[in-house]
């Protein structure tokens, strides 16, 4: 396996691990968190936003790797 294929496999595995993390919140807590997020009123808002952006980036990278592996 060459380095490029190994790196793609590693990124895909990491992305699947991140996406597989399931956050189960009770409905009211999720609603309150959603409202605070929309109004930028959450504690440590910038840090949480950065984490959400990182998750989005990993998901996009995983999709790109998947497309490359499938030859699209």
C-alpha positions as CSV (number, residue, x, y, z in Angstrom):
1,X,0.0,0.0,0.0
2,X,1.5,3.3,-0.9
3,X,1.5,6.4,1.3
4,X,-1.4,8.1,-0.5
5,X,-3.7,5.1,-0.1
6,X,-2.7,4.7,3.5
7,X,-3.4,8.4,4.3
8,X,-6.8,8.2,2.6
9,X,-7.7,5.1,4.6
10,X,-6.6,6.8,7.8
11,X,-8.7,9.9,7.1
12,X,-11.7,7.8,6.3
13,X,-11.3,5.8,9.5
14,X,-11.0,9.0,11.6
15,X,-14.0,10.5,9.9
16,X,-16.2,7.5,10.5
17,X,-15.1,7.5,14.1
18,X,-16.1,11.1,14.5
19,X,-19.4,10.7,12.6
20,X,-20.2,7.6,14.6
21,X,-20.2,9.5,17.9
22,X,-23.8,9.7,18.8
23,X,-24.9,12.5,21.1
24,X,-28.2,11.7,22.7
25,X,-29.7,14.6,24.5
26,X,-33.1,14.8,26.1
27,X,-35.4,16.8,23.9
28,X,-35.7,19.9,26.1
29,X,-31.9,20.1,26.6
30,X,-31.4,19.8,22.8
31,X,-34.0,22.5,22.2
32,X,-32.5,24.9,24.7
33,X,-29.0,24.2,23.3
34,X,-30.3,24.8,19.8
35,X,-31.9,28.1,20.7
36,X,-28.7,29.3,22.5
37,X,-26.7,28.2,19.5
38,X,-28.8,30.2,17.1
39,X,-28.5,33.3,19.4
40,X,-24.8,32.8,20.0
41,X,-25.5,32.6,23.8
42,X,-23.9,29.2,24.6
43,X,-21.0,29.0,27.1
44,X,-17.7,28.9,25.2
45,X,-19.5,29.7,22.0
46,X,-16.4,30.2,19.8
47,X,-14.9,26.9,21.0
48,X,-18.1,24.9,20.3
49,X,-18.4,26.6,16.9
50,X,-14.8,25.6,16.1
51,X,-15.5,22.0,17.1
52,X,-18.6,22.0,14.9
53,X,-16.6,23.4,12.0
54,X,-14.0,20.7,12.5
55,X,-16.6,17.9,12.4
56,X,-18.0,19.4,9.2
57,X,-14.6,19.5,7.7
58,X,-13.9,15.9,8.6
59,X,-17.3,14.8,7.1
60,X,-16.5,16.7,3.9
61,X,-13.0,15.1,3.8
62,X,-14.5,11.6,4.3
63,X,-16.9,12.2,1.5
64,X,-14.1,13.3,-0.8
65,X,-12.0,10.2,0.1
66,X,-15.0,8.0,-0.4
67,X,-15.6,9.6,-3.9
68,X,-11.9,9.1,-4.7
69,X,-12.0,5.4,-3.6
70,X,-15.1,4.8,-5.7
71,X,-13.6,6.5,-8.7
72,X,-16.1,9.3,-9.1
